[in-house]
């Protein structure tokens, strides 16, 4: 289960930007107006990949966990 955490963080952080982009396109001009909450949600989605860590950080976490699991299995 510990191995899936960095993979899921990476996937959701990258996917949320695509979903927000599609959502803005769906609303058209309303998606860009500050009168709606859509631009605020888009800015919040933009921070998700930054908050969860860079791709390199998540890959490093995955590999570290994988290495620890292999040493635990050896005993």
Helices and strands as residue ranges (DSSP letters): H 2-27, G 28-31, H 38-52, H 55-74
